[in-house]
């Protein structure tokens, strides 16, 4: 395991390069883990005689809310803002 003493002599540029390599490695491991998890999930579903769609359900179309029309846009506003002077 790398300790603080191991990285203390490194320069900023070396630390930065090391961080970039670590971030790339983490990303690769996450992607590989996701691929393996999906494969296990599909394998277990198949063992039960199911499909993934049977388990998670088919995607249903979502109904969105109706958009409200703006109250006043200033152009066709029948009641323009009052000119208030103090």
N, CA, C and O atoms as a printed pandas DataFrame, in Angstrom:
     atom_number atom_name residue_name chain_id  residue_number  x_coord  y_coord  z_coord
0              1         N          UNK        A               1    0.838   -1.172    0.000
1              2        CA          UNK        A               1    0.000    0.000    0.000
2              3         C          UNK        A               1    0.890    1.245    0.000
3              4         O          UNK        A               1    1.916    1.291    0.679
4              5         N          UNK        A               2    0.486    2.233   -0.759
5              6        CA          UNK        A               2    1.253    3.468   -0.852
6              7         C          UNK        A               2    0.914    4.343    0.348
7              8         O          UNK        A               2   -0.251    4.494    0.715
8              9         N          UNK        A               3    1.933    4.906    0.941
9             10        CA          UNK        A               3    1.738    5.768    2.108
10            11         C          UNK        A               3    2.119    7.201    1.770
11            12         O          UNK        A               3    2.636    7.483    0.689
12            13         N          UNK        A               4    1.861    8.087    2.697
13            14        CA          UNK        A               4    2.215    9.499    2.538
14            15         C          UNK        A               4    3.716    9.647    2.322
15            16         O          UNK        A               4    4.159   10.492    1.544
16            17         N          UNK        A               5    4.487    8.830    3.007
17            18        CA          UNK        A               5    5.942    8.900    2.873
18            19         C          UNK        A               5    6.391    8.493    1.469
19            20         O          UNK        A               5    7.404    8.982    0.971
20            21         N          UNK        A               6    5.639    7.602    0.839
21            22        CA          UNK        A               6    6.007    7.160   -0.511
22            23         C          UNK        A               6    5.814    8.270   -1.544
23            24         O          UNK        A               6    6.586    8.366   -2.497
24            25         N          UNK        A               7    4.798    9.104   -1.364
25            26        CA          UNK        A               7    4.518   10.127   -2.366
26            27         C          UNK        A               7    5.070   11.497   -1.997
27            28         O          UNK        A               7    5.032   12.412   -2.820
28            29         N          UNK        A               8    5.578   11.657   -0.789
29            30        CA          UNK        A               8    6.098   12.948   -0.342
30            31         C          UNK        A               8    7.190   13.516   -1.258
31            32         O          UNK        A               8    7.183   14.720   -1.515
32            33         N          UNK        A               9    8.116   12.710   -1.756
33            34        CA          UNK        A               9    9.173   13.294   -2.599
34            35         C          UNK        A               9    8.736   13.642   -4.024
35            36         O          UNK        A               9    9.510   14.249   -4.764
36            37         N          UNK        A              10    7.526   13.278   -4.422
37            38        CA          UNK        A              10    7.089   13.533   -5.794
38            39         C          UNK        A              10    6.792   15.011   -6.015
39            40         O          UNK        A              10    6.360   15.713   -5.102
40            41         N          UNK        A              11    7.028   15.470   -7.234
41            42        CA          UNK        A              11    6.718   16.849   -7.587
42            43         C          UNK        A              11    5.231   16.972   -7.900
43            44         O          UNK        A              11    4.524   15.970   -8.008
44            45         N          UNK        A              12    4.769   18.205   -8.043
45            46        CA          UNK        A              12    3.369   18.438   -8.377
46            47         C          UNK        A              12    3.004   17.759   -9.696
47            48         O          UNK        A              12    1.963   17.110   -9.801
48            49         N          UNK        A              13    3.866   17.914  -10.698
49            50        CA          UNK        A              13    3.591   17.316  -12.014
50            51         C          UNK        A              13    3.519   15.793  -11.913
51            52         O          UNK        A              13    2.661   15.168  -12.537
52            53         N          UNK        A              14    4.414   15.198  -11.132
53            54        CA          UNK        A              14    4.393   13.743  -10.963
54            55         C          UNK        A              14    3.124   13.296  -10.233
55            56         O          UNK        A              14    2.516   12.287  -10.591
56            57         N          UNK        A              15    2.732   14.054   -9.212
57            58        CA          UNK        A              15    1.496   13.736   -8.487
58            59         C          UNK        A              15    0.280   13.856   -9.397
59            60         O          UNK        A              15   -0.631   13.030   -9.348
60            61         N          UNK        A              16    0.279   14.894  -10.226
61            62        CA          UNK        A              16   -0.834   15.095  -11.155
62            63         C          UNK        A              16   -0.937   13.932  -12.131
63            64         O          UNK        A              16   -2.024   13.404  -12.367
64            65         N          UNK        A              17    0.198   13.535  -12.696
65            66        CA          UNK        A              17    0.213   12.406  -13.631
66            67         C          UNK        A              17   -0.266   11.121  -12.949
67            68         O          UNK        A              17   -1.002   10.330  -13.539
68            69         N          UNK        A              18    0.161   10.925  -11.705
69            70        CA          UNK        A              18   -0.261    9.762  -10.943
70            71         C          UNK        A              18   -1.770    9.794  -10.710
71            72         O          UNK        A              18   -2.442    8.769  -10.820
72            73         N          UNK        A              19   -2.294   10.968  -10.390
73            74        CA          UNK        A              19   -3.730   11.116  -10.166
74            75         C          UNK        A              19   -4.513   10.805  -11.438
75            76         O          UNK        A              19   -5.551   10.145  -11.382
76            77         N          UNK        A              20   -4.027   11.274  -12.576
77            78        CA          UNK        A              20   -4.687   10.997  -13.852
78            79         C          UNK        A              20   -4.714    9.493  -14.111
79            80         O          UNK        A              20   -5.738    8.956  -14.531
80            81         N          UNK        A              21   -3.604    8.815  -13.863
81            82        CA          UNK        A              21   -3.543    7.366  -14.059
82            83         C          UNK        A              21   -4.502    6.645  -13.112
83            84         O          UNK        A              21   -5.170    5.689  -13.506
84            85         N          UNK        A              22   -4.565    7.106  -11.873
85            86        CA          UNK        A              22   -5.459    6.492  -10.891
86            87         C          UNK        A              22   -6.909    6.686  -11.311
87            88         O          UNK        A              22   -7.700    5.744  -11.253
88            89         N          UNK        A              23   -7.267    7.893  -11.731
89            90        CA          UNK        A              23   -8.642    8.161  -12.172
90            91         C          UNK        A              23   -9.026    7.279  -13.357
91            92         O          UNK        A              23  -10.145    6.767  -13.412
92            93         N          UNK        A              24   -8.111    7.100  -14.299
93            94        CA          UNK        A              24   -8.376    6.241  -15.457
94            95         C          UNK        A              24   -8.569    4.794  -15.027
95            96         O          UNK        A              24   -9.452    4.103  -15.536
96            97         N          UNK        A              25   -7.753    4.341  -14.100
97            98        CA          UNK        A              25   -7.849    2.961  -13.610
98            99         C          UNK        A              25   -9.177    2.741  -12.882
99           100         O          UNK        A              25   -9.815    1.704  -13.058
100          101         N          UNK        A              26   -9.588    3.699  -12.076
101          102        CA          UNK        A              26  -10.863    3.601  -11.366
102          103         C          UNK        A              26  -12.007    3.521  -12.362
103          104         O          UNK        A              26  -12.916    2.707  -12.204
104          105         N          UNK        A              27  -11.966    4.366  -13.389
105          106        CA          UNK        A              27  -13.013    4.366  -14.413
106          107         C          UNK        A              27  -13.074    3.013  -15.130
107          108         O          UNK        A              27  -14.157    2.480  -15.369
108          109         N          UNK        A              28  -11.908    2.466  -15.469
109          110        CA          UNK        A              28  -11.859    1.163  -16.135
110          111         C          UNK        A              28  -12.437    0.065  -15.246
111          112         O          UNK        A              28  -13.184   -0.794  -15.714
112          113         N          UNK        A              29  -12.089    0.101  -13.969
113          114        CA          UNK        A              29  -12.587   -0.918  -13.044
114          115         C          UNK        A              29  -14.096   -0.805  -12.863
115          116         O          UNK        A              29  -14.786   -1.820  -12.766
116          117         N          UNK        A              30  -14.618    0.426  -12.816
117          118        CA          UNK        A              30  -16.055    0.615  -12.692
118          119         C          UNK        A              30  -16.778    0.086  -13.921
119          120         O          UNK        A              30  -17.801   -0.587  -13.797
120          121         N          UNK        A              31  -16.257    0.381  -15.101
121          122        CA          UNK        A              31  -16.874   -0.095  -16.340
122          123         C          UNK        A              31  -16.857   -1.620  -16.394
123          124         O          UNK        A              31  -17.860   -2.236  -16.757
124          125         N          UNK        A              32  -15.735   -2.230  -16.040
125          126        CA          UNK        A              32  -15.625   -3.687  -16.058
126          127         C          UNK        A              32  -16.579   -4.293  -15.031
127          128         O          UNK        A              32  -17.218   -5.308  -15.310
128          129         N          UNK        A              33  -16.684   -3.692  -13.858
129          130        CA          UNK        A              33  -17.592   -4.187  -12.835
130          131         C          UNK        A              33  -19.034   -4.115  -13.292
131          132         O          UNK        A              33  -19.822   -5.017  -13.010
132          133         N          UNK        A              34  -19.385   -3.055  -13.992
133          134        CA          UNK        A              34  -20.746   -2.904  -14.504
134          135         C          UNK        A              34  -21.052   -3.974  -15.551
135          136         O          UNK        A              34  -22.142   -4.545  -15.563
136          137         N          UNK        A              35  -20.101   -4.235  -16.415
137          138        CA          UNK        A              35  -20.282   -5.275  -17.436
138          139         C          UNK        A              35  -20.480   -6.633  -16.768
139          140         O          UNK        A              35  -21.359   -7.399  -17.165
140          141         N          UNK        A              36  -19.666   -6.933  -15.755
141          142        CA          UNK        A              36  -19.788   -8.217  -15.054
142          143         C          UNK        A              36  -21.109   -8.307  -14.301
143          144         O          UNK        A              36  -21.732   -9.369  -14.274
144          145         N          UNK        A              37  -21.543   -7.210  -13.691
145          146        CA          UNK        A              37  -22.802   -7.205  -12.961
146          147         C          UNK        A              37  -23.979   -7.445  -13.909
147          148         O          UNK        A              37  -24.885   -8.214  -13.589
148          149         N          UNK        A              38  -23.968   -6.796  -15.062
149          150        CA          UNK        A              38  -25.030   -7.010  -16.050
150          151         C          UNK        A              38  -25.062   -8.464  -16.508
151          152         O          UNK        A              38  -26.132   -9.056  -16.644
152          153         N          UNK        A              39  -23.891   -9.031  -16.745
153          154        CA          UNK        A              39  -23.820  -10.416  -17.204
154          155         C          UNK        A              39  -24.384  -11.363  -16.141
155          156         O          UNK        A              39  -25.137  -12.279  -16.470
156          157         N          UNK        A              40  -24.027  -11.150  -14.867
157          158        CA          UNK        A              40  -24.552  -11.999  -13.786
158          159         C          UNK        A              40  -26.058  -11.843  -13.666
159          160         O          UNK        A              40  -26.765  -12.827  -13.445
160          161         N          UNK        A              41  -26.560  -10.624  -13.807
161          162        CA          UNK        A              41  -27.994  -10.363  -13.708
162          163         C          UNK        A              41  -28.745  -11.110  -14.811
163          164         O          UNK        A              41  -29.756  -11.762  -14.552
164          165         N          UNK        A              42  -28.245  -11.008  -16.032
165          166        CA          UNK        A              42  -28.878  -11.686  -17.160
166          167         C          UNK        A              42  -28.808  -13.199  -16.971
167          168         O          UNK        A              42  -29.776  -13.905  -17.254
168          169         N          UNK        A              43  -27.674  -13.694  -16.498
169          170        CA          UNK        A              43  -27.505  -15.132  -16.273
170          171         C          UNK        A              43  -28.502  -15.636  -15.224
171          172         O          UNK        A              43  -29.112  -16.690  -15.404
172          173         N          UNK        A              44  -28.666  -14.892  -14.144
173          174        CA          UNK        A              44  -29.601  -15.306  -13.099
174          175         C          UNK        A              44  -31.045  -15.226  -13.591
175          176         O          UNK        A              44  -31.864  -16.080  -13.251
176          177         N          UNK        A              45  -31.358  -14.221  -14.378
177          178        CA          UNK        A              45  -32.713  -14.110  -14.936
178          179         C          UNK        A              45  -32.992  -15.297  -15.854
179          180         O          UNK        A              45  -34.069  -15.890  -15.798
180          181         N          UNK        A              46  -32.027  -15.641  -16.694
181          182        CA          UNK        A              46  -32.187  -16.777  -17.602
182          183         C          UNK        A              46  -32.348  -18.080  -16.828
183          184         O          UNK        A              46  -33.114  -18.954  -17.234
184          185         N          UNK        A              47  -31.631  -18.214  -15.716
185          186        CA          UNK        A              47  -31.736  -19.424  -14.899
186          187         C          UNK        A              47  -33.148  -19.574  -14.333
187          188         O          UNK        A              47  -33.611  -20.690  -14.098
188          189         N          UNK        A              48  -33.825  -18.457  -14.115
189          190        CA          UNK        A              48  -35.203  -18.494  -13.626
190          191         C          UNK        A              48  -36.216  -18.562  -14.759
191          192         O          UNK        A              48  -37.421  -18.612  -14.514
192          193         N          UNK        A              49  -35.736  -18.566  -15.986
193          194        CA          UNK        A              49  -36.635  -18.616  -17.138
194          195         C          UNK        A              49  -37.277  -17.275  -17.439
195          196         O          UNK        A              49  -38.357  -17.211  -18.026
196          197         N          UNK        A              50  -36.612  -16.213  -17.039
197          198        CA          UNK        A              50  -37.143  -14.858  -17.251
198          199         C          UNK        A              50  -36.210  -14.064  -18.147
199          200         O          UNK        A              50  -35.047  -14.416  -18.342
200          201         N          UNK        A              51  -36.749  -12.996  -18.678
201          202        CA          UNK        A              51  -35.913  -12.041  -19.400
202          203         C          UNK        A              51  -35.721  -10.830  -18.501
203          204         O          UNK        A              51  -36.429  -10.657  -17.509
204          205         N          UNK        A              52  -34.773  -10.012  -18.855
205          206        CA          UNK        A              52  -34.541   -8.794  -18.084
206          207         C          UNK        A              52  -35.785   -7.917  -18.119
207          208         O          UNK        A              52  -36.132   -7.286  -17.120
208          209         N          UNK        A              53  -36.461   -7.874  -19.274
209          210        CA          UNK        A              53  -37.668   -7.067  -19.404
210          211         C          UNK        A              53  -38.773   -7.570  -18.483
211          212         O          UNK        A              53  -39.564   -6.783  -17.962
212          213         N          UNK        A              54  -38.823   -8.910  -18.283
213          214        CA          UNK        A              54  -39.811   -9.473  -17.364
214          215         C          UNK        A              54  -39.571   -8.967  -15.944
215          216         O          UNK        A              54  -40.522   -8.725  -15.201
216          217         N          UNK        A              55  -38.324   -8.811  -15.573
217          218        CA          UNK        A              55  -37.986   -8.412  -14.211
218          219         C          UNK        A              55  -38.169   -6.910  -14.003
219          220         O          UNK        A              55  -38.808   -6.483  -13.042
220          221         N          UNK        A              56  -37.612   -6.124  -14.898
221          222        CA          UNK        A              56  -37.666   -4.669  -14.709
222          223         C          UNK        A              56  -38.893   -4.044  -15.341
223          224         O          UNK        A              56  -39.200   -2.881  -15.076
224          225         N          UNK        A              57  -39.591   -4.787  -16.163
225          226        CA          UNK        A              57  -40.780   -4.254  -16.826
226          227         C          UNK        A              57  -40.411   -3.498  -18.079
227          228         O          UNK        A              57  -39.344   -2.892  -18.173
228          229         N          UNK        A              58  -41.303   -3.545  -19.027
229          230        CA          UNK        A              58  -41.073   -2.818  -20.275
230          231         C          UNK        A              58  -41.178   -1.327  -19.991
231          232         O          UNK        A              58  -41.946   -0.902  -19.128
232          233         N          UNK        A              59  -40.427   -0.563  -20.699
233          234        CA          UNK        A              59  -40.459    0.889  -20.518
234          235         C          UNK        A              59  -41.827    1.415  -20.925
235          236         O          UNK        A              59  -42.281    1.207  -22.050
236          237         N          UNK        A              60  -42.463    2.088  -20.007
237          238        CA          UNK        A              60  -43.772    2.660  -20.295
238          239         C          UNK        A              60  -43.575    4.122  -20.690
239          240         O          UNK        A              60  -42.750    4.824  -20.104
240          241         N          UNK        A              61  -44.323    4.568  -21.669
241          242        CA          UNK        A              61  -44.179    5.979  -22.026
242          243         C          UNK        A              61  -44.619    6.853  -20.859
243          244         O          UNK        A              61  -45.640    6.598  -20.219
244          245         N          UNK        A              62  -43.850    7.860  -20.605
245          246        CA          UNK        A              62  -44.159    8.759  -19.500
246          247         C          UNK        A              62  -45.047    9.885  -19.977
247          248         O          UNK        A              62  -44.876   10.428  -21.069
248          249         N          UNK        A              63  -45.988   10.213  -19.138
249          250        CA          UNK        A              63  -46.855   11.347  -19.459
250          251         C          UNK        A              63  -46.299   12.570  -18.767
251          252         O          UNK        A              63  -46.088   12.580  -17.554
252          253         N          UNK        A              64  -46.070   13.578  -19.541
253          254        CA          UNK        A              64  -45.579   14.811  -18.974
254          255         C          UNK        A              64  -46.724   15.711  -18.555
255          256         O          UNK        A              64  -47.857   15.549  -19.008
256          257         N          UNK        A              65  -46.420   16.650  -17.695
257          258        CA          UNK        A              65  -47.426   17.620  -17.293
258          259         C          UNK        A              65  -47.596   18.649  -18.392
259          260         O          UNK        A              65  -46.659   18.959  -19.128
260          261         N          UNK        A              66  -48.803   19.170  -18.487
261          262        CA          UNK        A              66  -49.047   20.210  -19.483
262          263         C          UNK        A              66  -48.321   21.470  -19.045
263          264         O          UNK        A              66  -48.264   21.795  -17.859
264          265         N          UNK        A              67  -47.779   22.158  -20.008
265          266        CA          UNK        A              67  -47.081   23.405  -19.710
266          267         C          UNK        A              67  -48.092   24.520  -19.526
267          268         O          UNK        A              67  -49.060   24.639  -20.276
268          269         N          UNK        A              68  -47.848   25.318  -18.527
269          270        CA          UNK        A              68  -48.702   26.485  -18.334
270          271         C          UNK        A              68  -48.219   27.591  -19.251
271          272         O          UNK        A              68  -47.022   27.755  -19.492
272          273         N          UNK        A              69  -49.172   28.337  -19.749
273          274        CA          UNK        A              69  -48.789   29.462  -20.586
274          275         C          UNK        A              69  -48.314   30.585  -19.680
275          276         O          UNK        A              69  -48.843   30.766  -18.583
276          277         N          UNK        A              70  -47.328   31.332  -20.127
277          278        CA          UNK        A              70  -46.824   32.423  -19.297
278          279         C          UNK        A              70  -47.935   33.438  -19.012
279          280         O          UNK        A              70  -48.789   33.704  -19.858
280          281         N          UNK        A              71  -47.901   33.991  -17.811
281          282        CA          UNK        A              71  -48.937   34.931  -17.389
282          283         C          UNK        A              71  -48.849   36.215  -18.196
283          284         O          UNK        A              71  -49.864   36.699  -18.696
284          285         N          UNK        A              72  -47.699   36.754  -18.325
285          286        CA          UNK        A              72  -47.539   37.993  -19.098
286          287         C          UNK        A              72  -46.143   38.065  -19.651
287          288         O          UNK        A              72  -45.169   37.949  -18.907
288          289         N          UNK        A              73  -46.033   38.252  -20.930
289          290        CA          UNK        A              73  -44.706   38.306  -21.526
290          291         C          UNK        A              73  -44.260   39.733  -21.815
291          292         O          UNK        A              73  -43.155   39.953  -22.313
292          293         N          UNK        A              74  -45.123   40.712  -21.501
293          294        CA          UNK        A              74  -44.746   42.109  -21.667
294          295         C          UNK        A              74  -45.058   42.665  -23.034
295          296         O          UNK        A              74  -45.164   43.882  -23.178
296          297         N          UNK        A              75  -45.210   41.825  -24.054
297          298        CA          UNK        A              75  -45.472   42.303  -25.401
298          299         C          UNK        A              75  -46.966   42.498  -25.617
299          300         O          UNK        A              75  -47.410   43.581  -25.999
300          301         N          UNK        A              76  -47.733   41.454  -25.374
301          302        CA          UNK        A              76  -49.173   41.515  -25.591
302          303         C          UNK        A              76  -49.926   41.657  -24.273
303          304         O          UNK        A              76  -51.113   41.339  -24.193
304          305         N          UNK        A              77  -49.248   42.126  -23.263
305          306        CA          UNK        A              77  -49.855   42.231  -21.941
306          307         C          UNK        A              77  -50.893   43.354  -21.949
307          308         O          UNK        A              77  -50.542   44.507  -22.200
308          309         N          UNK        A              78  -52.183   43.037  -21.677
309          310        CA          UNK        A              78  -53.197   44.057  -21.716
310          311         C          UNK        A              78  -53.062   45.099  -20.586
311          312         O          UNK        A              78  -53.564   46.218  -20.692
312          313         N          UNK        A              79  -52.376   44.701  -19.511
313          314        CA          UNK        A              79  -52.194   45.619  -18.389
314          315         C          UNK        A              79  -50.700   45.841  -18.201
315          316         O          UNK        A              79  -50.062   45.076  -17.479
316          317         N          UNK        A              80  -50.130   46.849  -18.820
317          318        CA          UNK        A              80  -48.691   47.078  -18.660
318          319         C          UNK        A              80  -48.383   47.448  -17.212
319          320         O          UNK        A              80  -49.242   47.932  -16.475
320          321         N          UNK        A              81  -47.152   47.211  -16.836
321          322        CA          UNK        A              81  -46.739   47.509  -15.458
322          323         C          UNK        A              81  -46.903   49.005  -15.191
323          324         O          UNK        A              81  -46.611   49.843  -16.045
324          325         N          UNK        A              82  -47.371   49.313  -13.997
325          326        CA          UNK        A              82  -47.585   50.710  -13.608
326          327         C          UNK        A              82  -46.245   51.387  -13.398
327          328         O          UNK        A              82  -45.301   50.775  -12.898
328          329         N          UNK        A              83  -46.165   52.627  -13.773
329          330        CA          UNK        A              83  -44.958   53.415  -13.576
330          331         C          UNK        A              83  -44.985   53.977  -12.170
331          332         O          UNK        A              83  -45.705   54.938  -11.900
332          333         N          UNK        A              84  -44.223   53.401  -11.286
333          334        CA          UNK        A              84  -44.228   53.819   -9.882
334          335         C          UNK        A              84  -43.069   54.764   -9.653
335          336         O          UNK        A              84  -41.916   54.437   -9.934
336          337         N          UNK        A              85  -43.392   55.949   -9.136
337          338        CA          UNK        A              85  -42.352   56.914   -8.810
338          339         C          UNK        A              85  -42.402   57.198   -7.319
339          340         O          UNK        A              85  -43.481   57.339   -6.743
340          341         N          UNK        A              86  -41.276   57.279   -6.717
341          342        CA          UNK        A              86  -41.242   57.501   -5.273
342          343         C          UNK        A              86  -41.267   58.964   -4.930
343          344         O          UNK        A              86  -41.243   59.322   -3.752
